[in-house]
Structure formats: structure tokens, C-alpha cells
């Protein structure tokens, strides 16, 4: 059914979460067995509060995640999505992921709602650095300010350009496919709803239930995303 819908669709938009990158080797956040937030409280570690009052633990946590996105990379599923954009099968990707794997696989039209771990910037003067500074344990800017990943921390607003692009793409979609998200974080989880309200078919591919499953036209829980994308790409 999904293969038919993709073939018939005029404007397919894909929305990805951490479940898109678990088959690359990165942990997600809320899966019962491996999720990062099963071990750490995001409010205490992934927040501006942590950056300001708990900077050692903040840096240690994000250095681990930077090392992860440098050690692992896109899997076949990311490549399939990049090829589908090339051939016009999909028009864009809205991602909550900060691993940069969609870009590394060759996708071009991407809204990174939560920023990227591939870059850092100075909390004081805003100067940008490559995240390899964290690998080299260079945690401070020349101005003396602390370097932090260019991601959206809890308590911060989403980047305006990514949000606007995601809104435009969602409103144009006639097929909106969610890949690997628990759809529990706002405002990112508003996009599948908006797509549905704008008349798109909503498909959710996710191994656990999500709060939007009852809105979806199709829910696929028994497939791993990478395998499903490979099968659909035959
Ligand atoms: N195939 C299918 N589903 C998978 C796979 C897989 N290979 N691996 C994991 N999943 C599913 C899990 O069942 C889980 O419900 O992906 C979902 C990932 O959900 P979360 O871990 O909550 O990740 P995500 O929805 O992207 O989190 C949103 O929360 O912490 C913030 O900013 C962070 O962007 C993140 C946001």
C-alpha cells in the first residue's frame, strides 16, 4: 500500500526522528531498551540550565554525542531517501535529528528543526566552530566563551528558517511519511498533524505506538526503517 501511495503521490515529504539513525549505531531517546533519556533527565542535561549551571557534565555528555556522529554515519535507508529526492520521488525531509546523516547521504532539501551536532558556536560571541573542537577537547572560544553544539536545547526556540521551510513543505504535501519518531516533542510533532489537516495522507513508520497513530492513514510498527526503505527501493 505504501509503495502505491508513494508512486501516486505528487508531493511526498518525509519527517524523521532518532529511529532513522538507530540502524547507524546511534541510540535514540525513548526506546525502552536503549533510549538516552532512559538514563539521563533531558531537562538536566540537554537544557540551557545545564549549559549555564552544569557546564562540565553538559560538555561531557555532548562530547560523547559528537564522537558518536563522527564514528557512525548514514545507513542504506538514508541513501535511499537521498536517491528518492534526486529522482523526485520525495520532495524534502523534515528532521528532528542532529546527526547530519541526511546531508552526508546526499539529501539536499532538509529542514533541521533541532540544529546539528556537526557544528558548535560560542555561547558568548556566536562564532562558529566545527564540532571537531569537542573531539580535540577545545571547549572554549578565543573570546573566552564556552563552545556549545549548534542544536536546539530544551528551553530554546527552533531556528526560524528551518521552521518556515518545514511549514511550507508540510502544507504542500499530499503524502507525509514519519520515520522513527515517538512524536512526543513539540513543536516538531505538530507537522504531521498539520499535514493531515492540509489534506495529506499520513503514514507513521515506528516500532512503538505514538500519540498520533489514530490520525494516521497507515501505521507500520513491524518493520525496521532501514529494511523497509531498502524493500521499497527495489
Ligand atoms: N525502525 C523503526 N522505528 C524505530 C527504529 C527502527 N530501526 N529505531 C527506533 N525506532 C523508534 C522507537 O520505537 C521510538 O519510538 O523510533 C522512535 C524514536 O523516538 P525518540 O527516541 O523519542 O526520538 P525522537 O522522536 O526523534 O525525539 C524527538 O526529542 O530529545 C528530543 O531533540 C530530541 O529530536 C529529539 C526529540
Boltz pocket constraint, residues with backbone or C-beta under 6 A from the ligand:
constraints:
  - pocket:
      binder: B
      contacts: [[A, 16], [A, 17], [A, 18], [A, 19], [A, 20], [A, 22], [A, 23], [A, 28], [A, 29], [A, 30], [A, 31], [A, 35], [A, 42], [A, 96], [A, 97], [A, 114], [A, 152], [A, 180], [A, 181], [A, 182], [A, 183], [A, 184], [A, 185], [A, 205], [A, 206], [A, 207], [A, 208], [A, 209], [A, 223], [A, 224], [A, 225], [A, 226]]
      max_distance: 6.0
